[in-house]
């Protein structure tokens, strides 16, 4: 059956390595994990079984671009697939949900955050599910390069939704990460399929260049390769704009792509690149996920990649057609501090963790979390705050119960009498009570669930089900926002000072792991024997040749990176001058002294909730010392504030 489905729906006569084994596991009722290189056909491992399995396949995908690219492919093959995502209107999402209920959709794609949505969870819990697919599954592991704390909830969601099988997909997982993610979903080793990371058609070239030499070198490299699809990766948005402008002015038409551009611009540019009307893209890592273009001939790293995993993922976009493709990395250590600052920016201060724990302790046995408000109170950024909550769950301090929208409102699309006349008996009485206990402004009603419960004895869940039904029938428009998450708090709490120290230490350990990852990257770039083999061994692939013959190390041109000295250290009086206005602003608004950690983030250009509220970007010192190593900058700040 797999071969007939492969030919009938996908037009292929044979499977790529590993695909048939994974599909065999799934069609025999087992779970599986597919660890294949970028561009080697992981998606088919769920697309084909979804056609044969009886119920819905639910795919967790980390990026909207990935979803849209895969949906376009599935629809082109006549396969009923859809997504529910942030780009859709309320009516569009409702239409997809109706199609799913009616069994018209075989594959539904969502982000992991969608599972926190009260209304979506109610909907999906009523739908029979055959398979849960976790794309970019390395995100579930703290030891992976792109840890996303909400992925840790997926095993619980799977049990709650009673999904019988799971498929994990990733291209960039070390042996430790593979073991971690498989254990969380109870997938035994014999159901894990790894096809190796060695790519014989990729020429890996690392060239040591001073920062000022890179533009001219890149131009000279690209001029004879014009017309060939090329991605040039940079770290920061401003660099993408500047470099694209430079190349265009010197004879290589290039366009910048980054997260600072609006969605429509990015979509248009991606379509141009796919169609071949724009061949050179200068991009941050925002570009690439979901770009399945077979004939990319060059991938250039103008700046250091964030990690070996990122490097592997990004070069993996080259040469998917099997033809020779070049991967050039212009290496130096000048932006090492910038990369490290991204890491340090995600480590909350001890005082921030203390504030979160204090709020939990003050809440009693039940704690209601409004994430944005808590981030502002604690000065902990959104992602590390989410990580902190997961750490608290893992420590048994809090347990998530449910979430709801703090603000729910609806607008009638028919008058009250017409609405009520559609029902009779107790249902009509309930609807009357719901309308009575909803505060009406000019056109919008805001239900008072507590008052409804007290007077009628009906709970919030029934009211939400009724409102969603009426919205489905186009009798009202329903809006909800400001997600509130409700946690049960362990009683009694353990002593708080040791708990806060333990949590802070977990962040410090994770920080050190990420800093080590950057050091590992620098070591790989200076590999003296064979880059291809060193890269494959990092991912646990022993089958790469001792000498690939198509990398700079094999050609006797191994790179040696000189240590970049930080030039122009500024005097302590300059630090004090930069920090004085910030200290006044922090004390004025938050009634607390400026800490050396917050001062350091300010000078390193790392935003935090407090710095954003204080409009710190407009102050003279913001980002003034991005090239100074964080540890050294922190010491300077301690001296300046002493």
C-alpha positions in Angstrom: 0.0 0.0 0.0 2.7 2.6 0.8 4.2 2.3 -2.7 0.8 2.7 -4.4 0.0 5.8 -2.3 3.5 7.2 -3.0 2.9 7.0 -6.8 -0.8 7.9 -6.8 -0.6 11.0 -4.6 3.0 12.2 -4.8 4.1 11.0 -8.2 7.3 9.2 -6.9 8.3 5.7 -7.8 10.6 5.0 -4.9 11.2 6.2 -1.3 14.3 8.1 -0.2 16.5 6.6 2.5 14.7 6.0 5.8 11.2 7.1 4.6 9.8 3.6 4.1 11.1 2.4 7.5 9.4 5.3 9.3 6.2 4.9 7.3 6.2 1.2 8.1 6.3 1.9 11.8 3.4 4.2 11.6 1.2 2.0 9.4 1.8 -0.9 11.8 0.5 1.1 14.7 3.8 2.2 16.3 5.3 5.6 17.0 8.6 6.7 15.4 11.2 9.4 15.1 12.9 10.5 11.9 16.2 12.2 12.1 17.0 13.1 8.5 19.2 15.9 7.1 17.6 19.1 6.0 15.8 18.6 2.6 15.8 14.8 2.7 12.0 14.2 2.8 11.0 14.1 6.5 7.6 15.6 5.7 6.5 12.6 3.5 6.9 10.4 6.6 3.6 11.9 7.9 2.0 13.0 4.7 1.7 9.5 3.3 0.5 7.7 6.5 -2.1 10.5 7.1 -3.8 9.3 3.9 -4.0 5.7 5.2 -4.8 6.4 8.9 -8.5 6.5 9.8 -8.6 9.9 11.7 -7.1 13.3 11.7 -3.3 13.8 11.7 -2.4 16.8 14.0 1.0 18.5 13.1 2.8 20.8 15.4 4.9 23.2 13.4 7.1 25.9 14.9 6.8 28.5 12.1 3.9 30.0 10.0 6.2 29.9 6.9 6.8 26.2 7.4 3.0 25.5 7.6 2.2 27.6 4.6 4.8 25.9 2.4 3.8 22.4 3.4 0.1 23.2 3.0 0.7 24.5 -0.5 2.5 21.3 -1.4 -0.2 19.1 0.0 -3.0 20.9 -1.7 -1.1 20.7 -5.0 -1.2 16.9 -4.6 -5.0 17.0 -3.9 -4.6 16.2 -0.2 -7.1 17.8 2.2 -4.9 19.8 4.6 -5.4 23.0 6.5 -4.0 25.1 9.3 -5.3 27.2 12.1 -2.9 30.1 12.6 -2.5 33.7 13.5 -2.8 35.0 9.9 -6.4 33.9 9.7 -9.6 35.8 10.5 -12.1 34.5 13.0 -14.4 33.3 10.1 -11.5 31.5 8.3 -10.6 29.6 11.5 -14.2 28.7 12.1 -14.5 27.4 8.6 -11.5 25.1 9.0 -12.8 23.8 12.4 -16.1 23.0 10.7 -14.3 21.1 7.9 -12.4 19.1 10.6 -15.5 18.3 12.5 -17.1 17.0 9.3 -14.1 14.8 8.5 -13.2 16.7 5.4 -9.6 17.4 6.5 -6.9 14.7 6.9 -4.0 16.9 8.1 -4.3 19.9 10.5 -1.3 22.1 11.2 -1.0 24.3 14.3 1.7 25.9 16.4 2.3 24.5 19.9 0.9 27.8 21.4 -2.5 27.0 19.9 -2.9 24.2 22.4 -3.0 26.8 25.2 -6.1 28.3 23.6 -9.2 27.5 25.6 -11.5 27.4 22.7 -9.2 25.3 20.5 -8.6 22.7 23.2 -12.3 22.3 23.6 -12.7 21.9 19.9 -9.8 19.4 19.3 -10.8 17.3 22.3 -14.0 16.4 20.4 -12.1 15.3 17.2 -10.9 11.7 16.8 -7.1 11.8 16.2 -4.8 9.1 14.7 -1.3 10.7 14.8 0.5 13.6 16.5 3.4 14.9 14.4 6.0 17.1 16.2 8.1 19.0 13.6 11.5 20.4 14.7 11.1 18.0 17.6 14.6 19.0 19.0 12.7 22.0 20.5 11.5 19.8 23.3 15.0 19.3 24.7 16.8 21.7 26.9 20.0 20.3 25.4 18.8 21.3 21.9 19.8 24.5 20.1 16.3 25.9 19.9 14.6 24.9 23.2 10.9 26.0 23.3 9.4 25.4 26.8 5.9 24.9 25.5 7.1 21.8 23.6 7.6 20.2 27.0 3.8 20.1 27.4 3.3 18.0 24.3 3.6 14.6 26.0 0.8 15.7 28.4 -1.4 17.0 25.6 -0.9 13.7 23.7 -2.1 11.7 26.8 -5.0 14.1 27.4 -6.1 13.9 23.8 -5.5 10.1 23.7 -3.5 10.2 20.5 -2.3 6.6 19.9 0.8 7.4 17.8 3.5 10.1 17.6 6.1 11.0 14.9 9.0 13.2 15.8 10.9 15.0 13.0 14.1 16.9 13.1 17.2 17.5 11.1 19.5 18.8 13.8 19.7 16.7 16.9 22.8 15.4 18.7 22.7 11.9 20.2 21.9 13.4 23.6 19.0 15.4 22.2 17.6 12.3 20.3 17.7 10.3 23.5 16.0 13.1 25.4 13.1 13.7 23.0 12.4 10.0 22.3 12.3 9.3 26.1 9.7 12.0 26.6 7.4 10.3 24.1 8.4 6.7 25.1 9.7 5.9 21.7 12.1 2.9 21.9 15.5 2.9 20.1 14.4 0.5 17.4 11.7 2.9 16.2 14.2 5.8 15.8 15.4 6.1 12.2 18.6 8.1 11.5 19.9 8.4 8.0 23.2 10.3 8.6 24.3 13.9 8.1 27.0 13.7 5.5 26.2 15.5 2.3 28.7 14.6 -0.5 27.5 17.4 -2.8 28.2 20.3 -0.3 31.6 22.0 -0.6 32.4 23.5 2.8 34.7 26.4 2.8 35.8 28.4 5.9 37.9 31.6 5.3 39.3 33.6 8.1 38.7 37.3 7.4 38.8 40.5 9.4 35.4 42.2 9.6 36.4 45.0 7.3 37.6 42.6 4.6 34.3 40.7 4.3 32.2 43.0 2.0 34.8 43.2 -0.7 35.5 39.4 -0.5 31.8 38.6 -0.7 31.4 40.9 -3.8 34.3 39.3 -5.6 32.9 35.8 -4.7 29.4 36.6 -5.9 30.1 38.5 -9.1 31.0 35.4 -11.2 28.1 33.5 -9.7 25.4 35.9 -10.5 22.1 34.3 -11.5 22.7 31.4 -9.2 20.3 31.2 -6.2 22.2 32.3 -3.2 21.4 33.0 0.5 23.8 35.2 2.5 23.2 34.9 6.3 23.8 37.7 8.7 23.1 38.0 12.5 21.3 41.4 12.7 18.5 43.1 10.7 20.5 46.3 10.1 23.4 44.2 8.6 20.9 42.6 6.2 19.8 46.0 4.9 23.3 47.4 4.7 24.8 44.4 2.9 22.0 44.0 0.4 22.3 47.7 -0.5 26.1 47.4 -0.9 25.9 44.4 -3.2 23.2 46.0 -5.3 25.2 49.2 -5.7 28.2 47.1 -6.9 26.6 45.0 -9.5 25.0 42.1 -7.6 21.2 42.7 -7.3 20.3 41.6 -3.7 17.4 42.0 -1.4 17.3 42.0 2.4 15.0 39.7 4.4 14.4 39.9 8.1 11.8 39.9 10.9 11.6 43.7 10.9 9.8 43.6 7.5 6.0 43.2 7.4 4.5 39.9 6.6 3.4 40.8 3.1 6.9 42.1 2.1 8.5 38.8 3.3 6.0 36.7 1.6 6.4 38.6 -1.7 10.2 38.3 -1.5 10.1 34.6 -0.7 7.9 34.0 -3.8 10.4 36.0 -5.9 13.3 33.9 -4.7 11.4 30.7 -5.3 10.4 31.8 -8.8 14.0 32.9 -9.7 13.2 36.6 -10.2 15.4 37.5 -7.3 18.5 35.3 -6.9 20.4 36.8 -4.0 18.8 37.2 -0.5 20.7 38.7 2.4 18.8 37.4 5.4 18.7 36.8 9.1 17.8 33.3 10.2 14.1 34.4 9.8 14.6 33.2 6.2 15.0 29.6 5.3 12.4 27.7 7.4 9.9 26.5 4.8 12.0 27.5 1.8 12.2 24.2 -0.1 14.1 25.3 -3.2 16.1 22.5 -4.8 18.7 24.5 -6.7 20.2 26.9 -4.1 23.9 26.9 -5.3 25.5 29.0 -2.6 24.9 29.5 1.1 27.2 32.2 2.6 27.6 33.0 6.3 28.7 36.6 6.5 28.6 36.4 10.3 29.2 33.5 12.7 26.2 31.1 12.9 24.7 30.8 16.4 25.7 27.1 16.8 26.8 24.0 14.9 23.1 23.1 14.7 22.2 26.4 13.1 25.1 26.1 10.7 24.1 22.6 9.7 20.4 23.6 9.2 21.3 26.6 7.1 23.9 24.9 4.8 21.3 22.1 4.5 19.2 24.4 2.3 21.9 24.2 -0.5 22.0 21.6 -3.2 18.8 19.7 -2.4 18.8 18.6 -6.1 22.0 16.7 -5.4 24.2 19.0 -7.6 27.4 20.5 -6.3 26.8 23.5 -4.1 29.1 25.8 -2.1 28.9 26.8 1.5 31.2 29.7 2.4 31.7 30.9 5.9 33.6 34.2 6.5 35.0 33.6 10.0 36.3 35.8 12.7 35.5 36.3 16.3 34.4 39.9 16.1 30.7 39.2 16.6 31.2 36.5 19.2 30.1 39.0 21.9 26.9 39.7 20.0 26.0 36.0 19.8 26.9 35.6 23.5 24.7 38.6 24.4 21.7 36.9 22.9 22.3 34.1 25.4 22.9 36.3 28.4 19.8 38.3 27.6 17.7 35.2 28.3 19.0 34.6 31.8 16.7 36.4 34.4 18.2 38.2 37.4 17.8 36.6 40.8 15.5 39.4 41.8 13.2 38.7 38.9 12.9 35.0 39.8 12.2 36.1 43.4 9.4 38.3 42.3 7.7 35.5 40.3 8.0 33.1 43.3 6.7 35.7 45.7 3.6 36.2 43.6 3.0 32.4 43.6 3.5 32.3 47.3 1.0 35.1 47.9 -1.6 33.5 45.7 -2.4 30.6 47.9 -3.5 27.2 46.5 -4.6 28.7 43.1 -2.6 31.1 41.1 -3.9 33.0 38.0 -1.1 34.1 35.6 -1.3 37.0 33.2 2.0 36.5 31.4 2.5 40.1 30.1 1.8 41.6 33.5 4.1 39.2 35.3 6.9 39.9 32.8 6.6 43.6 33.5 6.5 43.1 37.3 9.6 40.7 37.3 11.5 42.2 34.3 11.8 38.7 32.9 11.4 38.4 29.1 8.6 36.3 27.7 10.6 33.2 26.6 12.7 32.9 29.8 9.5 33.5 31.8 7.9 30.6 30.0 11.0 28.5 30.7 10.8 29.5 34.4 7.2 28.3 34.6 8.2 25.0 33.1 11.1 24.7 35.7 8.5 25.4 38.5 6.3 22.6 37.0 9.2 20.2 36.9 10.0 21.0 40.5 6.4 20.2 41.5 5.7 23.7 42.7 2.9 24.5 40.3 0.7 22.4 38.1 -1.3 23.8 35.2 -5.0 23.4 35.5 -6.6 25.2 32.7 -6.5 28.6 30.9 -9.2 31.0 29.9 -9.6 34.3 28.3 -9.8 37.1 30.8 -11.8 39.2 28.4 -14.6 37.7 26.4 -17.1 39.9 24.5 -19.7 39.3 21.8 -21.8 41.4 19.4 -25.2 40.1 18.3 -25.8 39.8 14.6 -29.5 39.4 15.2 -31.7 41.1 17.8 -32.2 39.5 21.2 -35.8 38.4 20.5 -34.8 36.7 17.2 -32.0 34.9 19.0 -34.2 33.7 21.9 -37.0 32.5 19.5 -34.6 30.0 18.0 -34.6 28.0 21.2 -37.2 26.7 23.7 -37.4 25.2 27.2 -34.3 25.2 29.4 -31.9 26.2 26.6 -33.9 29.4 26.0 -33.9 30.1 29.8 -30.1 29.6 29.9 -29.6 31.9 26.9 -31.8 34.6 28.5 -29.8 34.3 31.7 -26.5 34.7 29.8 -27.8 37.8 28.0 -29.1 39.2 31.3 -25.8 38.7 33.0 -23.7 40.3 30.3 -22.8 44.0 30.6 -23.8 45.8 27.4 -21.9 48.8 26.0 -23.1 50.3 22.7 -22.9 47.1 20.6 -20.6 44.7 22.6 -21.7 42.5 25.5 -19.3 41.3 28.2 -20.5 38.2 30.0 -20.2 38.2 33.8 -19.6 34.5 34.4 -19.6 34.8 38.2 -23.0 36.4 38.2 -24.4 33.9 35.8 -23.1 31.0 38.0 -24.6 32.6 41.2 -28.0 33.3 39.7 -28.4 30.3 37.3 -25.9 27.7 38.6 -24.3 27.4 35.2 -20.5 27.4 34.8 -18.2 29.3 32.5 -17.6 26.3 30.3 -21.2 25.9 29.3 -21.5 29.6 28.6 -18.4 29.5 26.3 -19.7 26.4 24.5 -23.0 28.3 23.9 -21.3 31.4 22.6 -19.1 29.4 20.3 -22.2 27.6 18.9 -23.9 30.9 18.3 -20.8 32.2 16.6 -20.7 29.1 14.4 -24.3 29.8 13.4 -23.4 33.4 12.6 -25.8 34.7 15.1 -23.1 36.7 17.0 -19.4 37.7 16.7 -17.2 36.4 19.5 -13.9 38.0 20.6 -11.6 36.8 23.3 -8.2 38.0 24.5 -5.8 38.3 27.4 -5.1 34.7 28.2 -5.2 33.8 31.9 -3.5 30.6 32.9 -4.6 28.9 36.2 -2.2 26.9 38.2 -2.6 24.7 41.3 0.1 25.6 43.8 1.7 22.9 46.0 0.9 23.5 49.7 2.9 24.1 51.7 5.6 25.6 49.6 9.3 24.7 50.2 11.5 27.3 51.8 11.7 30.1 49.2 15.4 31.3 49.3 16.8 27.8 48.4 14.1 27.4 45.7 15.0 30.7 44.1 18.7 29.9 44.1 18.0 26.5 42.6 15.9 28.0 39.8 18.6 30.7 39.1 21.2 28.0 39.0 19.2 26.1 36.3 19.3 29.2 34.1 23.0 29.7 34.7 23.6 26.1 33.7 21.6 26.5 30.6 23.4 29.8 29.9 26.8 28.0 30.2 25.6 25.3 27.8 24.7 27.9 25.2 28.0 29.7 25.6 29.8 26.4 25.2 27.8 25.8 22.0 29.3 29.0 20.6 32.8 27.8 21.6 32.1 24.4 19.9 31.2 26.3 16.7 34.5 28.2 16.7 36.4 24.9 17.3 34.6 23.2 14.4 35.5 26.1 12.0 39.1 25.6 12.8 39.0 21.8 12.2 42.4 20.8 10.8 41.5 17.5 9.1 38.0 17.3 7.5 35.1 19.7 8.2 32.5 17.3 6.7 33.6 14.5 9.0 33.7 16.7 12.1 30.2 18.0 11.4 28.8 14.5 10.9 30.5 13.2 14.1 29.0 16.1 16.1 25.6 14.6 15.2 26.6 11.1 15.9 27.1 9.9 12.3 30.1 7.6 12.1 29.8 6.9 8.3 31.3 10.1 6.8 34.6 9.5 5.0 37.8 10.2 6.9 38.6 12.8 4.2 35.7 14.2 2.1 37.9 16.0 -0.4 35.5 18.8 -0.8 36.1 21.1 2.2 38.8 23.7 3.0 40.5 21.5 5.6 40.9 18.7 3.1 42.3 21.2 0.6 45.0 22.2 3.2 43.3 25.5 3.9 42.1 25.0 7.4 41.1 28.3 9.0 42.8 29.8 12.1 40.8 32.5 13.8 42.8 35.3 15.5 41.3 36.5 18.8 39.6 39.8 18.2 40.7 42.4 20.7 38.1 44.9 22.0 39.3 48.2 20.8 38.7 51.6 22.4 37.8 50.7 26.0 36.0 53.7 27.3 36.8 55.4 30.6 34.8 54.8 33.8 33.4 58.3 33.7 31.7 57.5 30.3 30.0 54.4 31.9 28.8 56.6 34.7 27.5 59.2 32.3 25.6 56.6 30.3 24.1 54.9 33.4 23.1 58.0 35.4 19.8 58.7 33.4 18.9 55.0 33.4 19.4 54.8 37.2 17.2 57.8 37.7 14.5 56.3 35.5 14.6 52.9 37.2 14.4 54.4 40.7 11.7 56.8 39.7 9.4 54.2 38.2 10.2 51.0 40.1 11.5 52.3 43.4 14.6 50.1 43.3 18.2 50.8 42.5 19.7 50.0 39.1 21.4 46.7 39.2 24.7 46.0 37.4 22.9 43.2 35.5 20.3 45.5 34.1 22.9 48.2 33.4 24.9 45.6 31.5 21.9 44.6 29.4 21.3 48.2 28.6 24.8 48.9 27.4 24.8 45.5 25.4 21.6 46.5 23.7 19.6 43.6 25.1 15.9 44.6 25.6 14.0 43.7 28.8 10.5 44.5 29.9 11.7 47.3 32.1 14.0 48.8 29.5 11.1 48.8 27.0 8.8 50.5 29.5 11.4 53.1 30.2 12.0 53.7 26.4 15.7 53.0 27.1 16.5 52.8 23.4 16.2 56.6 23.3 18.9 57.0 25.9 22.5 57.6 24.8 24.1 54.5 26.1 21.7 51.8 24.8 23.7 49.3 22.8 26.9 51.4 23.1 29.0 48.4 24.2 27.7 45.5 22.1 31.2 44.3 21.2 32.5 44.1 24.8 32.3 40.6 26.3 29.4 40.3 28.7 31.4 39.3 31.7 33.8 42.2 31.3 31.0 44.6 30.7 29.2 43.4 33.8 32.4 44.1 35.9 32.6 47.6 34.4 29.0 48.2 35.4 29.6 47.0 38.9 32.4 49.5 39.3 30.4 52.3 37.7 27.5 51.8 40.1 29.6 51.3 43.2 
